[in-house]
Amino acid sequence: MALREGTRRRLPPEIFELPVEKMREGYYTDAYFNHARSTLFEDERRPRVVMQVFQKNDAHLGGMDEAIAILKLCSEEWDDLNVQALYDGDRIDPYESVMTIEGDYTSFAHLETLYLGVLARRTLITTNVVRVLEAANGKPIIFMPARHDHHRVADRPTATRPTFAGEVVGAPIGVTSDAQASWWGGKGVGTVPHALISAYGGNTVLAATKFADWAPDDLNVVVLVDFENDSVATALEVARALGPRLWGVRLDTSESLVDRSLWDELGDFEPTGVNERLVRKVRDALDRDGFERIKIVVSGGFTAEKIREFEERGVPVDSYGVGSSLIRGSNDFTADVVLTDGRPSAKAGRRFRPNPRLELVE
């Protein structure tokens, strides 16, 4: 799948709701940067430097707009800095400069911890999401990692910014909380959860019916059908009960369980969790009963690799729910001073790497 270069637009700094005063005072900064800055102030030394920011992986850039916001709102003199940067969503190579900052080092020395951390986290997420979307061949992804992260990270749209990955690949993506959807004026999406089914005594049909009665007309009703570990039978019961109100069913069988519909077929495949044979059984059963329009959503342990395998084998999935795999891994950034008062840095390995892709930040 061909990728589109990034979004070519930047978000305004105020959208990030940064704790500006605490950032300016170095509260979130590694102490050695604060100490270095204080030393320079004491000595009345104001070196003019070129700082170069890069990472070491094939990746897709995330967090640049927030990194720029930190520099704009928290540096001592933004107007005196020359900042050039790539855009969120851009594909980046190992050691490629994603941003350069030129100016009085004391103006932004206290911000290195902040902008590197933002770039590391957001690039990791953006890269993971892009890989999932590529694997899914344009099918919708429900992005559902909020429960796998601290709420002070997960409740900020900047924690994931999944729509930028969606724009890069040109594929639809939904998120499961209003906070994550807030940037584009959207709402979190979700299915009838196991907890609601439990609240109705384990009766999936009753819970689904009550949910459909409550749900606004523009909400796609999707129902979990694995509560009784009999996904084929439950999917048919729900489809018959809800009729045209049902948009789709979701398979979420635990990776330690075997669905009842597979008990007579053990021996020649991996039967646990949501697997190919289970999906095909549910699809065939729905089709035989005239429910061809009902979508199948799968979740539970899905990674880019598992999605790619499903797609290569033509498993009849309409949408994938992906959670913890999107926030796992690392993608660290480094900032090096490569020029000081026009002279190259003496530290081994520090060399200026011009990047013609960088654009001036206004």
TIRO-718649 format. One record per residue (C-alpha): residue number from 0; residue in one letter; y, x, z. Coordinates in steps of 0.001 Angstrom, whole numbers, plus 500000, padded with zeros to 6 digits. Layout:
// TIRO-718649
+-----+------+--------+--------+--------+
! seq ! type !      y !      x !      z !
+-----+------+--------+--------+--------+
! NUM !    a !      Y !      X !      Z !
...
+-----+------+--------+--------+--------+
// end
This chain:
// TIRO-718649
+-----+------+--------+--------+--------+
! seq ! type !      y !      x !      z !
+-----+------+--------+--------+--------+
!   0 !    m ! 500000 ! 500000 ! 500000 !
!   1 !    a ! 503359 ! 501422 ! 499001 !
!   2 !    l ! 505834 ! 501700 ! 501852 !
!   3 !    r ! 509479 ! 500847 ! 501620 !
!   4 !    e ! 511999 ! 503352 ! 502931 !
!   5 !    g ! 513735 ! 502265 ! 506127 !
!   6 !    t ! 516088 ! 499388 ! 506621 !
!   7 !    r ! 519291 ! 501289 ! 505721 !
!   8 !    r ! 521335 ! 499535 ! 508347 !
!   9 !    r ! 522107 ! 500292 ! 511966 !
!  10 !    l ! 522383 ! 497994 ! 514931 !
!  11 !    p ! 525631 ! 497949 ! 516941 !
!  12 !    p ! 525493 ! 499945 ! 520198 !
!  13 !    e ! 526270 ! 496977 ! 522441 !
!  14 !    i ! 523023 ! 495228 ! 521536 !
!  15 !    f ! 521100 ! 497720 ! 523665 !
!  16 !    e ! 522835 ! 496781 ! 526927 !
!  17 !    l ! 522725 ! 500382 ! 528113 !
!  18 !    p ! 523526 ! 501314 ! 531731 !
!  19 !    v ! 526415 ! 503377 ! 530413 !
!  20 !    e ! 527952 ! 504586 ! 533664 !
!  21 !    k ! 524666 ! 505841 ! 535077 !
!  22 !    m ! 523861 ! 507547 ! 531799 !
!  23 !    r ! 527250 ! 509223 ! 531718 !
!  24 !    e ! 526826 ! 510539 ! 535247 !
!  25 !    g ! 523389 ! 512017 ! 534435 !
!  26 !    y ! 521373 ! 509698 ! 536642 !
!  27 !    y ! 518481 ! 509462 ! 534144 !
!  28 !    t ! 518781 ! 513067 ! 532935 !
!  29 !    d ! 516559 ! 516046 ! 533708 !
!  30 !    a ! 518444 ! 517962 ! 536365 !
!  31 !    y ! 518496 ! 521251 ! 534465 !
!  32 !    f ! 520640 ! 519722 ! 531735 !
!  33 !    n ! 523103 ! 518467 ! 534337 !
!  34 !    h ! 523122 ! 521900 ! 535988 !
!  35 !    a ! 523676 ! 523663 ! 532671 !
!  36 !    r ! 526572 ! 521364 ! 531853 !
!  37 !    s ! 528141 ! 521900 ! 535290 !
!  38 !    t ! 527840 ! 525656 ! 534832 !
!  39 !    l ! 529713 ! 525481 ! 531525 !
!  40 !    f ! 532415 ! 523284 ! 533045 !
!  41 !    e ! 532832 ! 525712 ! 535948 !
!  42 !    d ! 533179 ! 528623 ! 533521 !
!  43 !    e ! 535515 ! 526597 ! 531268 !
!  44 !    r ! 533209 ! 527383 ! 528380 !
!  45 !    r ! 532913 ! 524832 ! 525577 !
!  46 !    p ! 530430 ! 526177 ! 523014 !
!  47 !    r ! 530269 ! 524387 ! 519684 !
!  48 !    v ! 526624 ! 523906 ! 518752 !
!  49 !    v ! 524386 ! 522318 ! 516178 !
!  50 !    m ! 521494 ! 520479 ! 517833 !
!  51 !    q ! 518492 ! 519677 ! 515674 !
!  52 !    v ! 516005 ! 516930 ! 516627 !
!  53 !    f ! 512450 ! 516791 ! 515262 !
!  54 !    q ! 508810 ! 515978 ! 516046 !
!  55 !    k ! 505444 ! 517312 ! 514880 !
!  56 !    n ! 503546 ! 514419 ! 513263 !
!  57 !    d ! 503371 ! 512330 ! 510131 !
!  58 !    a ! 505138 ! 509283 ! 511538 !
!  59 !    h ! 507579 ! 506426 ! 511038 !
!  60 !    l ! 510861 ! 506791 ! 512858 !
!  61 !    g ! 511843 ! 504393 ! 515614 !
!  62 !    g ! 514590 ! 504359 ! 518223 !
!  63 !    m ! 517270 ! 506059 ! 516146 !
!  64 !    d ! 519794 ! 503246 ! 516508 !
!  65 !    e ! 519416 ! 503339 ! 520278 !
!  66 !    a ! 519665 ! 507132 ! 520336 !
!  67 !    i ! 522918 ! 506856 ! 518366 !
!  68 !    a ! 524145 ! 504160 ! 520761 !
!  69 !    i ! 523553 ! 506522 ! 523679 !
!  70 !    l ! 525619 ! 509214 ! 521988 !
!  71 !    k ! 528397 ! 506822 ! 521009 !
!  72 !    l ! 528768 ! 505173 ! 524400 !
!  73 !    c ! 527891 ! 507994 ! 526794 !
!  74 !    s ! 529123 ! 511261 ! 525270 !
!  75 !    e ! 532394 ! 512694 ! 526500 !
!  76 !    e ! 534092 ! 512610 ! 523065 !
!  77 !    w ! 532160 ! 510736 ! 520382 !
!  78 !    d ! 534953 ! 511133 ! 517839 !
!  79 !    d ! 534632 ! 514907 ! 518079 !
!  80 !    l ! 530911 ! 514890 ! 517268 !
!  81 !    n ! 529386 ! 515082 ! 513812 !
!  82 !    v ! 526083 ! 513227 ! 513914 !
!  83 !    q ! 523774 ! 512879 ! 510934 !
!  84 !    a ! 520550 ! 510906 ! 511149 !
!  85 !    l ! 517730 ! 509137 ! 509382 !
!  86 !    y ! 517149 ! 505403 ! 509792 !
!  87 !    d ! 514687 ! 503415 ! 511845 !
!  88 !    g ! 511588 ! 502831 ! 509760 !
!  89 !    d ! 511923 ! 506021 ! 507685 !
!  90 !    r ! 508720 ! 507942 ! 507096 !
!  91 !    i ! 509070 ! 511422 ! 508608 !
!  92 !    d ! 507151 ! 514669 ! 508211 !
!  93 !    p ! 506158 ! 517207 ! 510864 !
!  94 !    y ! 509137 ! 519337 ! 511904 !
!  95 !    e ! 511538 ! 517361 ! 509694 !
!  96 !    s ! 515005 ! 517022 ! 511212 !
!  97 !    v ! 515591 ! 513367 ! 512035 !
!  98 !    m ! 519026 ! 513968 ! 513544 !
!  99 !    t ! 521579 ! 516743 ! 513939 !
! 100 !    i ! 524430 ! 516706 ! 516443 !
! 101 !    e ! 527345 ! 519079 ! 515959 !
! 102 !    g ! 530100 ! 519475 ! 518488 !
! 103 !    d ! 531104 ! 520644 ! 521947 !
! 104 !    y ! 527803 ! 520981 ! 523804 !
! 105 !    t ! 529291 ! 519826 ! 527095 !
! 106 !    s ! 530166 ! 516504 ! 525460 !
! 107 !    f ! 526496 ! 515515 ! 525075 !
! 108 !    a ! 524338 ! 517994 ! 527019 !
! 109 !    h ! 523587 ! 515341 ! 529639 !
! 110 !    l ! 522143 ! 512964 ! 527032 !
! 111 !    e ! 519234 ! 515007 ! 525632 !
! 112 !    t ! 516637 ! 513538 ! 527977 !
! 113 !    l ! 517747 ! 510038 ! 527040 !
! 114 !    y ! 517814 ! 510199 ! 523272 !
! 115 !    l ! 514567 ! 512200 ! 523097 !
! 116 !    g ! 512789 ! 509681 ! 525303 !
! 117 !    v ! 514027 ! 506760 ! 523229 !
! 118 !    l ! 512905 ! 508400 ! 519988 !
! 119 !    a ! 509514 ! 509346 ! 521420 !
! 120 !    r ! 508655 ! 505872 ! 522652 !
! 121 !    r ! 510012 ! 503892 ! 519729 !
! 122 !    t ! 508547 ! 506201 ! 517080 !
! 123 !    l ! 505121 ! 505976 ! 518678 !
! 124 !    i ! 505226 ! 502180 ! 518599 !
! 125 !    t ! 506709 ! 501950 ! 515110 !
! 126 !    t ! 504093 ! 504328 ! 513717 !
! 127 !    n ! 501227 ! 502459 ! 515363 !
! 128 !    v ! 502475 ! 499105 ! 514105 !
! 129 !    v ! 502944 ! 500375 ! 510559 !
! 130 !    r ! 499365 ! 501679 ! 510520 !
! 131 !    v ! 498049 ! 498325 ! 511706 !
! 132 !    l ! 500080 ! 496464 ! 509094 !
! 133 !    e ! 498882 ! 498788 ! 506354 !
! 134 !    a ! 495286 ! 498217 ! 507411 !
! 135 !    a ! 495765 ! 494428 ! 507412 !
! 136 !    n ! 496756 ! 494318 ! 503722 !
! 137 !    g ! 499733 ! 492024 ! 504246 !
! 138 !    k ! 498045 ! 489550 ! 506566 !
! 139 !    p ! 500157 ! 488436 ! 509559 !
! 140 !    i ! 499931 ! 490409 ! 512781 !
! 141 !    i ! 500589 ! 488936 ! 516215 !
! 142 !    f ! 502056 ! 491770 ! 518252 !
! 143 !    m ! 500890 ! 491213 ! 521830 !
! 144 !    p ! 501291 ! 494317 ! 524025 !
! 145 !    a ! 503643 ! 492878 ! 526677 !
! 146 !    r ! 500889 ! 492602 ! 529277 !
! 147 !    h ! 499975 ! 496255 ! 528749 !
! 148 !    d ! 503346 ! 497688 ! 529757 !
! 149 !    h ! 505865 ! 497483 ! 532574 !
! 150 !    h ! 508125 ! 494466 ! 532127 !
! 151 !    r ! 511263 ! 496607 ! 532229 !
! 152 !    v ! 509976 ! 498248 ! 529062 !
! 153 !    a ! 508220 ! 495286 ! 527483 !
! 154 !    d ! 511104 ! 492866 ! 528019 !
! 155 !    r ! 513459 ! 494955 ! 525914 !
! 156 !    p ! 513250 ! 494423 ! 522171 !
! 157 !    t ! 513902 ! 498130 ! 521807 !
! 158 !    a ! 510549 ! 498858 ! 523405 !
! 159 !    t ! 508759 ! 497962 ! 520221 !
! 160 !    r ! 511088 ! 496734 ! 517498 !
! 161 !    p ! 508049 ! 495572 ! 515538 !
! 162 !    t ! 510045 ! 493838 ! 512823 !
! 163 !    f ! 511236 ! 497182 ! 511527 !
! 164 !    a ! 507625 ! 498180 ! 510974 !
! 165 !    g ! 507127 ! 494826 ! 509266 !
! 166 !    e ! 510082 ! 495488 ! 506974 !
! 167 !    v ! 508752 ! 498935 ! 506119 !
! 168 !    v ! 505406 ! 497535 ! 504989 !
! 169 !    g ! 506679 ! 494166 ! 503811 !
! 170 !    a ! 504309 ! 492177 ! 506017 !
! 171 !    p ! 504904 ! 489330 ! 508500 !
! 172 !    i ! 504699 ! 490020 ! 512208 !
! 173 !    g ! 505091 ! 487849 ! 515288 !
! 174 !    v ! 505636 ! 488790 ! 518918 !
! 175 !    t ! 504480 ! 487027 ! 522056 !
! 176 !    s ! 507606 ! 486972 ! 524227 !
! 177 !    d ! 511111 ! 485608 ! 523709 !
! 178 !    a ! 512544 ! 488951 ! 524852 !
! 179 !    q ! 510784 ! 490823 ! 522063 !
! 180 !    a ! 511952 ! 488255 ! 519503 !
! 181 !    s ! 515535 ! 488071 ! 520725 !
! 182 !    w ! 517058 ! 490533 ! 518261 !
! 183 !    w ! 516421 ! 488329 ! 515272 !
! 184 !    g ! 516976 ! 485006 ! 517014 !
! 185 !    g ! 513280 ! 484215 ! 517096 !
! 186 !    k ! 510884 ! 482934 ! 519726 !
! 187 !    g ! 507635 ! 484282 ! 521093 !
! 188 !    v ! 504484 ! 482894 ! 519521 !
! 189 !    g ! 501240 ! 482124 ! 521285 !
! 190 !    t ! 498014 ! 480182 ! 521422 !
! 191 !    v ! 496392 ! 477838 ! 523903 !
! 192 !    p ! 495430 ! 480431 ! 526551 !
! 193 !    h ! 492259 ! 480653 ! 528609 !
! 194 !    a ! 494250 ! 479827 ! 531735 !
! 195 !    l ! 495287 ! 476431 ! 530367 !
! 196 !    i ! 491685 ! 475660 ! 529473 !
! 197 !    s ! 490699 ! 476580 ! 533033 !
! 198 !    a ! 493430 ! 474284 ! 534349 !
! 199 !    y ! 491657 ! 471421 ! 532535 !
! 200 !    g ! 488301 ! 472226 ! 534078 !
! 201 !    g ! 487100 ! 474395 ! 531206 !
! 202 !    n ! 487468 ! 471566 ! 528692 !
! 203 !    t ! 488899 ! 473281 ! 525615 !
! 204 !    v ! 489304 ! 470067 ! 523639 !
! 205 !    l ! 491224 ! 468350 ! 526439 !
! 206 !    a ! 493481 ! 471376 ! 526985 !
! 207 !    a ! 494105 ! 471680 ! 523247 !
! 208 !    t ! 494924 ! 467986 ! 522948 !
! 209 !    k ! 497405 ! 468104 ! 525815 !
! 210 !    f ! 498959 ! 471259 ! 524370 !
! 211 !    a ! 499324 ! 469634 ! 520950 !
! 212 !    d ! 500914 ! 466549 ! 522539 !
! 213 !    w ! 503503 ! 468780 ! 524214 !
! 214 !    a ! 504117 ! 471260 ! 521369 !
! 215 !    p ! 507193 ! 470828 ! 519159 !
! 216 !    d ! 506518 ! 469930 ! 515550 !
! 217 !    d ! 507431 ! 473364 ! 514224 !
! 218 !    l ! 504943 ! 475176 ! 516470 !
! 219 !    n ! 501688 ! 476204 ! 514822 !
! 220 !    v ! 498971 ! 475078 ! 517225 !
! 221 !    v ! 496327 ! 477783 ! 517599 !
! 222 !    v ! 493491 ! 477303 ! 520076 !
! 223 !    l ! 491215 ! 479862 ! 521726 !
! 224 !    v ! 487635 ! 478725 ! 521124 !
! 225 !    d ! 485570 ! 481289 ! 523048 !
! 226 !    f ! 485984 ! 479869 ! 526565 !
! 227 !    e ! 482393 ! 478592 ! 526700 !
! 228 !    n ! 481131 ! 481532 ! 524631 !
! 229 !    d ! 480135 ! 479140 ! 521867 !
! 230 !    s ! 482855 ! 479683 ! 519299 !
! 231 !    v ! 481266 ! 477825 ! 516376 !
! 232 !    a ! 480659 ! 474613 ! 518308 !
! 233 !    t ! 484012 ! 474750 ! 520107 !
! 234 !    a ! 485944 ! 475423 ! 516899 !
! 235 !    l ! 484413 ! 472330 ! 515296 !
! 236 !    e ! 485096 ! 470179 ! 518359 !
! 237 !    v ! 488738 ! 471224 ! 518441 !
! 238 !    a ! 489188 ! 470745 ! 514698 !
! 239 !    r ! 487757 ! 467227 ! 514844 !
! 240 !    a ! 489876 ! 466309 ! 517872 !
! 241 !    l ! 493233 ! 467662 ! 516639 !
! 242 !    g ! 492878 ! 467007 ! 512923 !
! 243 !    p ! 495964 ! 468046 ! 510921 !
! 244 !    r ! 497810 ! 469137 ! 514089 !
! 245 !    l ! 495520 ! 472190 ! 514363 !
! 246 !    w ! 496811 ! 475235 ! 512481 !
! 247 !    g ! 494138 ! 477698 ! 513522 !
! 248 !    v ! 491492 ! 478833 ! 515956 !
! 249 !    r ! 491455 ! 482170 ! 517720 !
! 250 !    l ! 488345 ! 484230 ! 518453 !
! 251 !    d ! 488709 ! 486503 ! 521469 !
! 252 !    t ! 485131 ! 487046 ! 522684 !
! 253 !    s ! 484848 ! 489782 ! 525304 !
! 254 !    e ! 483554 ! 493110 ! 524073 !
! 255 !    s ! 480799 ! 492844 ! 526701 !
! 256 !    l ! 479537 ! 489380 ! 525608 !
! 257 !    v ! 477482 ! 487998 ! 522736 !
! 258 !    d ! 478568 ! 484615 ! 521407 !
! 259 !    r ! 475940 ! 481878 ! 521710 !
! 260 !    s ! 475846 ! 481410 ! 517922 !
! 261 !    l ! 474416 ! 484924 ! 517557 !
! 262 !    w ! 471666 ! 484792 ! 520184 !
! 263 !    d ! 468947 ! 484230 ! 517600 !
! 264 !    e ! 470114 ! 487048 ! 515335 !
! 265 !    l ! 470129 ! 490111 ! 517586 !
! 266 !    g ! 468687 ! 493392 ! 516464 !
! 267 !    d ! 470323 ! 494557 ! 513238 !
! 268 !    f ! 474054 ! 494671 ! 514117 !
! 269 !    e ! 476477 ! 495139 ! 516992 !
! 270 !    p ! 476629 ! 491584 ! 518391 !
! 271 !    t ! 479234 ! 491884 ! 521154 !
! 272 !    g ! 482873 ! 490893 ! 520972 !
! 273 !    v ! 484563 ! 489591 ! 517854 !
! 274 !    n ! 482412 ! 490901 ! 515021 !
! 275 !    e ! 481996 ! 490213 ! 511327 !
! 276 !    r ! 479026 ! 487906 ! 511645 !
! 277 !    l ! 480718 ! 485739 ! 514269 !
! 278 !    v ! 483823 ! 485322 ! 512118 !
! 279 !    r ! 481746 ! 484371 ! 509093 !
! 280 !    k ! 479779 ! 481819 ! 511105 !
! 281 !    v ! 482961 ! 480127 ! 512330 !
! 282 !    r ! 484465 ! 480156 ! 508825 !
! 283 !    d ! 481313 ! 478708 ! 507252 !
! 284 !    a ! 481037 ! 475978 ! 509880 !
! 285 !    l ! 484675 ! 474922 ! 509458 !
! 286 !    d ! 484355 ! 474907 ! 505668 !
! 287 !    r ! 481182 ! 472823 ! 505728 !
! 288 !    d ! 482964 ! 470177 ! 507798 !
! 289 !    g ! 485978 ! 470037 ! 505494 !
! 290 !    f ! 488319 ! 472203 ! 507574 !
! 291 !    e ! 488982 ! 474872 ! 504941 !
! 292 !    r ! 492726 ! 474842 ! 505714 !
! 293 !    i ! 492243 ! 475909 ! 509350 !
! 294 !    k ! 493096 ! 479561 ! 509874 !
! 295 !    i ! 491076 ! 482093 ! 511852 !
! 296 !    v ! 492932 ! 484473 ! 514168 !
! 297 !    v ! 490996 ! 487318 ! 515796 !
! 298 !    s ! 491922 ! 489455 ! 518798 !
! 299 !    g ! 490353 ! 491597 ! 521485 !
! 300 !    g ! 490074 ! 495356 ! 520993 !
! 301 !    f ! 491472 ! 495419 ! 517470 !
! 302 !    t ! 492829 ! 498744 ! 516240 !
! 303 !    a ! 494013 ! 499904 ! 512829 !
! 304 !    e ! 490530 ! 501309 ! 512221 !
! 305 !    k ! 488741 ! 498068 ! 513090 !
! 306 !    i ! 491155 ! 495998 ! 511011 !
! 307 !    r ! 490686 ! 498332 ! 508053 !
! 308 !    e ! 486917 ! 497963 ! 508346 !
! 309 !    f ! 487194 ! 494149 ! 508427 !
! 310 !    e ! 489431 ! 494170 ! 505359 !
! 311 !    e ! 487171 ! 496516 ! 503412 !
! 312 !    r ! 484221 ! 494224 ! 504118 !
! 313 !    g ! 486153 ! 491093 ! 503198 !
! 314 !    v ! 485774 ! 489433 ! 506597 !
! 315 !    p ! 487521 ! 486013 ! 506356 !
! 316 !    v ! 490306 ! 486657 ! 508877 !
! 317 !    d ! 493757 ! 485120 ! 508354 !
! 318 !    s ! 495658 ! 486891 ! 511131 !
! 319 !    y ! 495068 ! 489675 ! 513641 !
! 320 !    g ! 496204 ! 489821 ! 517254 !
! 321 !    v ! 496750 ! 493411 ! 518405 !
! 322 !    g ! 497783 ! 494564 ! 521863 !
! 323 !    s ! 497109 ! 497735 ! 523808 !
! 324 !    s ! 496305 ! 499961 ! 520828 !
! 325 !    l ! 499923 ! 499660 ! 519662 !
! 326 !    i ! 501342 ! 501372 ! 522741 !
! 327 !    r ! 498762 ! 504161 ! 523123 !
! 328 !    g ! 499196 ! 507762 ! 522044 !
! 329 !    s ! 502099 ! 510186 ! 522021 !
! 330 !    n ! 504842 ! 511255 ! 519659 !
! 331 !    d ! 507130 ! 513673 ! 521434 !
! 332 !    f ! 510484 ! 514872 ! 520127 !
! 333 !    t ! 512196 ! 518214 ! 520596 !
! 334 !    a ! 515908 ! 519095 ! 520462 !
! 335 !    d ! 516836 ! 522699 ! 519705 !
! 336 !    v ! 520233 ! 524351 ! 519567 !
! 337 !    v ! 520016 ! 526150 ! 516217 !
! 338 !    l ! 523630 ! 527279 ! 515874 !
! 339 !    t ! 526116 ! 528268 ! 518580 !
! 340 !    d ! 529716 ! 528874 ! 517543 !
! 341 !    g ! 528425 ! 529329 ! 514001 !
! 342 !    r ! 525738 ! 531889 ! 514902 !
! 343 !    p ! 521970 ! 531259 ! 514665 !
! 344 !    s ! 520115 ! 530883 ! 517921 !
! 345 !    a ! 518347 ! 534024 ! 519084 !
! 346 !    k ! 515334 ! 532182 ! 520515 !
! 347 !    a ! 512175 ! 532745 ! 518482 !
! 348 !    g ! 511244 ! 529770 ! 516363 !
! 349 !    r ! 514675 ! 528168 ! 516437 !
! 350 !    r ! 515975 ! 527978 ! 512900 !
! 351 !    f ! 518224 ! 525530 ! 511157 !
! 352 !    r ! 516311 ! 523231 ! 508815 !
! 353 !    p ! 518791 ! 521320 ! 506647 !
! 354 !    n ! 517584 ! 517885 ! 505610 !
! 355 !    p ! 519325 ! 516244 ! 502637 !
! 356 !    r ! 517977 ! 512843 ! 503735 !
! 357 !    l ! 520242 ! 512764 ! 506794 !
! 358 !    e ! 523268 ! 510481 ! 506579 !
! 359 !    l ! 526530 ! 510744 ! 508479 !
! 360 !    v ! 526804 ! 508306 ! 511371 !
! 361 !    e ! 530154 ! 506576 ! 511434 !
+-----+------+--------+--------+--------+
// end
